[in-house]
Each structure stands twice: as C-alpha cells, then as structure tokens.
Amino acid sequence: MKNFGIIGIGGYIAPRHLKAIKDTENRLVVALDKSDTVGIMDSYFPDCSFYTEYERFDRYVDKIKTTQDKLDFLSVCTPNYLHDSHIRFGLRAGADVICEKPLVLNTWNIDALKTFEQQSGHKVYNILQLRLHPAIKAWKERIDGGDPSKVYDVDLTYITSRGKWYYTSWKGQIEKSGGVATNIGVHFYDMLSWIFGAIQENTVHVSTHDRVAGFLRFERARVRYFLSINADTLPAEVRAEGKKTYRKVECEGEEIEFSDGFTELHTLSYRNILDGKGFGLDDARACIDIVSNIRNATPTGLRGEYHPLAGLPLSHHPFSHK
C-alpha cells in the first residue's frame, strides 16, 4: 500500500484521482485545497488529514517524512499555472508526482523539471488518458499497421460550452490557463502526436478568448482543428437537442468514435504508474510544445487548409463593453 497526497482536492478532476487511489488499494494521507468544501473525501478517505493553508500543509508533509505516513506519491490537481511549482514541491518532499493535464505551460518548464527530477531521484508522471482509451489504441494500431508512407487527412472538432463564470475564473486568464487550446485541447494534441508522429507545421488561423482553429502537419497526418467554449458555435442540430458539447474526430472521412469508455481511465493510468509504465516528462513534451506554440502564434486568418468552422462569426468577450 502506497501513501498519497493531493494538492487541489476541491477541484473538478480530483474525484477521479480519489477513485483511482481507492481502486488501486492505496491510501490518501493528506490533502490541500483553499476551499474547505471537500465532503467528497468522506466517501473515500475520511481519515485523511486536510489543510486549506499551504504553509501548514508543507509543515505536515515535512513532519511525516520520517514516519510510516511518508508520501510515496503526490497527485497535482491544481490550476495549470501552479503545476510546475507543485510538482517541484512533491519532488522536494521525496515523492513521485502524478500531475493532471497540462503538465506545464511551456516546453522549457519540462527541461527544468527533468533536471529537478534527476536531482531528487524521483519521477514525474502526466495523466495522458486518451492513450489508454480502447478506441484510440485501436486507431493507432490501424495506422501503425497500414501503409507507412500514407499521410492521413484528419478533422478535429471539439466544442464544450462554458458560461460567464469561466472568464472570471483562472481558466479565462491565458497567463494562468494557457488559453482555449491548452485548457480543452492538450489531450487531443497528445493523442494526435502519439498516433501520427512528430509535428512539422503548426499554423493558427483563429485565436480568441473563446475559440482556436488551425492546421497541424504531423509526419503522417494533416490535421484541421476547431476548438471552442462558445455554445453559439455548436451545430444547429446539437443545440436543438439541448446538448452543450460536441466532439468529432474524422480520419479520411471516417468518424473515430470514442465518446464512451472514459470512466476508468484515471484508475488505469494509476495502475500503469504503479507498475512502472506511466507517461513521463518526455512523453508530455510534444503536446506542451504544440499548445505553447499555438498560444504564442500570430493568427494568419483564413488562409491555406483551415477547418470549416473557423469562419464562424466571432463574438465579443462577455466582459467587454463594445
């Protein structure tokens, strides 16, 4: 049985980590969150120590270093811009670290963490769960088993509606979240680079507060993508059904269906990590490089190979007075 800690226990994604720790028959020793509304822990680890102040959490983790409660793993479920700092905290505490997406916001953060990882003697793992999804694994197997010289045409569309709260939260601040491409796209970019190889071209056509569209050329794929958090960009038939999310991936005109099968992917990720087969810093590099370049790119407008939805009318920022 391994001892775990969690930073960010009150967040949206933390329950999946709680379940994964429980399902793998391990133990949550201590958790931290600035919010004290974390009653969900009663369903998993009611005896877990809990702190709302980082300083007290730090002292507790330091105090248990020489006891049977010493942390073996620290799970990081905090806002994107805090990941680098909290990963370092876990390594200094003598623990391996499991971090949610995106691992960090910049590629240079990975280089610095590699040095820190080597100095500490501990490992950093990233949750890249789409690589474990049965339908995605099957897709990769088909591509790997096909004509090695073929370059595929892929369209990626992902629209997941967000309300005005989003822009007040850290997610709406690009310096903290990394923007739309990082917030909702990083796993897709990882999936694509995992299946189709190294990135060769990264063109951004549209990039605003609520959407990003562009073109990616991988070794074996040409990808047009459109990502949005604006409900107005949903297809009319989706809005008519009252749905708030639309996800579609097409390869050579064939839809890759992977809507189901997400329930156990965090638990499977934890099992792989505990078995020494987790995804490390180098595995995360490609997708972080992609989102970092998208964030810093100057949009070209609708030129070249662009996604059909890239030309949708733009809306004003919800807090602009225009």
C-alpha positions in Angstrom: 0.0 0.0 0.0 1.4 3.4 -1.1 0.8 6.7 0.7 -0.6 9.5 -1.4 -1.1 13.2 -1.0 -3.3 15.5 -3.2 -3.0 19.2 -3.9 -6.2 20.6 -5.3 -8.6 18.2 -3.7 -11.6 20.6 -4.2 -11.3 20.8 -8.0 -13.3 19.2 -10.7 -10.9 16.5 -11.6 -9.9 15.4 -8.0 -12.7 12.8 -7.6 -11.2 10.8 -10.4 -7.9 10.7 -8.6 -9.6 9.8 -5.3 -11.3 6.9 -7.0 -8.0 5.8 -8.7 -6.2 5.8 -5.3 -9.0 3.8 -3.7 -9.4 1.4 -6.7 -5.6 0.6 -6.6 -5.9 -0.2 -2.9 -3.7 2.7 -1.7 -4.1 5.3 0.9 -4.6 9.1 0.9 -2.7 10.6 3.8 -3.1 14.3 3.4 -4.8 16.8 1.0 -4.7 20.5 0.4 -7.2 23.0 -1.1 -8.0 26.6 -0.5 -11.7 25.6 -0.5 -13.0 23.7 2.5 -16.0 22.2 0.6 -14.4 18.8 0.2 -17.0 16.5 1.7 -16.4 14.0 -1.1 -13.4 12.7 0.9 -15.8 11.1 3.3 -16.7 8.6 0.6 -13.1 7.7 0.0 -10.7 8.6 2.8 -12.5 10.1 5.8 -9.3 9.8 8.0 -7.2 11.9 5.6 -5.6 15.0 7.1 -6.8 18.1 5.3 -5.4 21.7 5.1 -6.6 24.9 3.5 -3.2 26.7 4.1 -0.2 25.8 2.0 2.2 26.6 4.9 0.5 24.2 7.3 0.3 21.5 4.6 4.0 22.0 3.9 4.9 21.6 7.6 2.8 18.4 7.9 4.4 16.8 4.8 7.8 17.7 6.2 6.9 16.3 9.6 5.8 12.9 8.3 8.9 12.4 6.1 10.5 10.1 8.8 7.3 8.2 9.7 5.3 5.4 8.2 3.0 8.1 6.7 5.8 9.5 4.4 4.4 10.3 1.0 5.2 7.9 -1.9 3.2 9.9 -4.4 1.8 13.4 -4.7 -1.1 14.0 -7.1 -1.4 17.5 -8.5 -4.9 18.6 -9.5 -4.4 22.4 -9.2 -4.8 25.2 -11.8 -2.5 24.9 -14.8 -0.1 27.7 -13.9 0.6 26.1 -10.5 1.6 22.7 -11.8 5.3 23.4 -12.1 5.6 24.7 -8.6 3.5 21.9 -7.1 5.5 19.2 -9.0 8.7 20.7 -7.5 7.1 20.6 -4.1 6.3 16.9 -4.5 9.9 16.1 -5.6 11.4 18.0 -2.7 9.1 16.1 -0.4 10.7 12.8 -1.6 7.6 11.7 -3.6 6.9 10.7 -7.2 4.4 13.1 -8.7 1.3 12.4 -10.8 0.1 15.6 -12.5 -3.1 16.4 -14.4 -3.1 17.9 -17.8 -1.4 20.1 -19.0 1.8 19.0 -17.3 3.1 22.6 -17.6 2.5 25.6 -19.8 5.9 25.9 -21.6 8.4 23.4 -23.0 11.2 25.0 -21.1 9.4 24.0 -17.9 9.9 20.4 -18.9 13.6 20.9 -19.3 13.9 22.4 -15.9 11.8 19.7 -14.3 14.0 17.0 -15.9 17.0 18.4 -14.0 15.0 18.6 -10.8 13.7 15.1 -11.3 17.3 13.8 -11.7 18.5 15.7 -8.7 15.6 14.4 -6.5 15.8 10.8 -7.7 12.0 10.8 -8.1 9.7 10.7 -11.2 7.1 12.9 -12.7 4.1 11.4 -14.4 1.4 13.0 -16.6 -2.2 11.8 -17.0 -2.4 11.3 -20.7 -5.5 9.1 -20.6 -6.5 9.2 -24.3 -3.5 6.9 -25.0 -5.3 4.3 -22.8 -8.7 4.6 -24.4 -9.6 1.3 -26.3 -10.9 3.1 -29.4 -7.8 5.4 -29.6 -5.5 2.5 -29.1 -7.3 0.6 -31.9 -7.0 3.6 -34.1 -3.2 3.8 -33.5 -2.9 0.1 -34.3 -4.6 0.6 -37.6 -2.4 3.5 -38.6 0.8 1.6 -37.4 -0.3 -1.4 -39.4 -1.1 0.5 -42.6 0.9 1.9 -45.4 3.9 3.6 -43.7 4.1 6.2 -46.5 0.5 7.3 -46.3 -0.3 10.8 -44.9 -3.8 11.0 -43.5 -6.3 13.8 -43.5 -7.9 14.4 -40.1 -10.5 16.9 -38.9 -10.8 17.5 -35.1 -13.8 19.4 -33.8 -14.4 19.9 -30.0 -16.9 22.4 -28.6 -17.7 22.3 -24.9 -19.8 25.2 -23.7 -18.7 27.4 -20.9 -20.7 30.2 -19.1 -19.6 33.7 -18.0 -18.1 32.2 -14.8 -15.3 30.8 -16.9 -13.9 34.2 -17.7 -13.8 35.3 -14.1 -12.0 32.1 -13.0 -8.3 31.3 -13.7 -9.4 29.4 -16.7 -10.3 32.6 -18.5 -6.9 34.1 -17.9 -4.5 33.0 -20.6 -1.4 33.6 -18.4 -2.8 31.1 -15.9 -4.6 28.6 -18.1 -2.7 28.8 -21.3 -5.9 29.6 -23.2 -8.5 27.5 -25.0 -6.0 25.3 -26.8 -4.3 24.3 -23.6 -7.4 24.1 -21.4 -9.5 21.8 -23.7 -7.2 20.7 -26.4 -3.9 19.4 -24.9 -5.1 15.8 -24.7 -6.2 15.8 -28.3 -2.8 17.2 -29.4 -1.1 14.5 -27.4 -3.3 11.8 -29.0 -2.5 13.1 -32.5 1.2 13.3 -32.0 1.2 9.8 -30.4 -0.6 8.3 -33.4 0.9 10.3 -36.3 4.4 11.2 -35.2 6.4 14.4 -34.8 4.9 17.8 -35.5 6.2 19.5 -38.7 4.0 22.6 -39.1 1.8 24.5 -36.7 -0.4 27.2 -38.2 -3.0 29.1 -36.2 -5.9 30.6 -38.3 -8.1 32.0 -35.5 -7.3 32.5 -31.8 -9.7 34.4 -29.5 -11.0 34.2 -25.9 -13.5 31.5 -26.8 -12.0 29.5 -29.7 -8.9 28.5 -31.6 -8.6 27.0 -35.1 -5.6 26.0 -37.1 -3.7 23.4 -39.1 -1.2 20.9 -37.8 1.1 18.8 -40.0 2.5 15.7 -38.4 4.8 13.1 -40.0 1.7 11.1 -41.1 -1.3 13.4 -40.9 -2.7 16.8 -42.0 -5.0 18.0 -39.2 -7.5 20.8 -39.4 -8.9 21.6 -35.9 -11.5 23.8 -34.3 -11.9 24.1 -30.5 -14.5 26.3 -28.8 -16.1 27.0 -25.5 -18.9 29.1 -27.1 -22.3 27.5 -27.3 -23.1 29.6 -30.3 -20.6 27.6 -32.3 -22.4 24.3 -31.7 -24.1 22.8 -34.8 -27.7 23.7 -35.0 -28.9 20.1 -34.6 -26.8 19.7 -31.4 -28.3 22.9 -30.0 -31.8 21.7 -30.9 -31.3 18.6 -28.8 -30.3 20.7 -25.8 -26.7 19.4 -25.8 -23.8 21.5 -24.6 -20.9 19.5 -26.0 -19.9 18.4 -29.5 -16.9 16.2 -30.2 -16.0 14.7 -33.6 -12.8 13.3 -35.0 -12.7 12.2 -38.6 -9.9 10.4 -40.4 -10.2 10.1 -44.2 -13.9 10.9 -43.8 -14.4 8.1 -41.2 -15.5 9.1 -37.7 -13.4 7.8 -34.8 -16.0 7.1 -32.1 -14.7 7.4 -28.5 -17.5 9.0 -26.6 -17.7 6.2 -24.0 -15.0 4.4 -22.1 -13.7 7.3 -20.0 -14.9 6.1 -16.6 -11.9 4.0 -15.6 -9.1 5.7 -17.5 -7.6 7.5 -14.4 -7.6 4.2 -12.5 -5.9 2.6 -15.4 -3.4 5.4 -15.5 -2.6 4.9 -11.8 -2.2 1.2 -12.3 0.3 1.8 -15.1 2.2 4.3 -13.0 2.4 1.9 -10.0 3.6 -0.8 -12.4 6.4 1.5 -13.7 4.7 2.1 -17.0 3.4 5.7 -16.6 3.9 8.6 -19.0 6.8 10.8 -18.0 8.2 14.2 -18.9 9.4 13.2 -22.3 6.0 11.8 -23.2 4.3 15.1 -22.4 6.8 17.2 -24.4 5.1 17.1 -27.8 1.7 18.3 -26.7 3.1 21.0 -24.5 5.3 22.2 -27.4 2.2 22.3 -29.6 0.0 24.3 -27.2 2.8 26.6 -26.3 3.4 27.5 -30.0 -0.3 27.9 -30.5 -0.6 30.4 -27.6 2.3 32.5 -28.9 1.5 32.4 -32.6 0.1 35.3 -34.6 -3.1 34.1 -36.3 -2.9 34.2 -40.1 -6.6 34.5 -40.8 -8.4 32.1 -43.1 -5.6 31.0 -45.4 -4.4 27.6 -46.6 -6.1 24.5 -45.2 -8.5 25.7 -42.5 -11.3 24.0 -40.6 -14.8 24.6 -42.0 -16.0 26.2 -38.7 -13.0 28.6 -38.5 -15.0 31.2 -40.4 -17.9 31.4 -37.9 -18.7 34.9 -36.7 -16.7 36.0 -33.7 -18.4 37.2 -30.5 -17.3 39.8 -28.1 -15.7 38.9 -24.8 -18.5 38.7 -22.3 -17.0 41.4 -20.2 -16.1 43.8 -23.0 -18.3 47.0 -23.2 -18.3 47.0 -27.0 
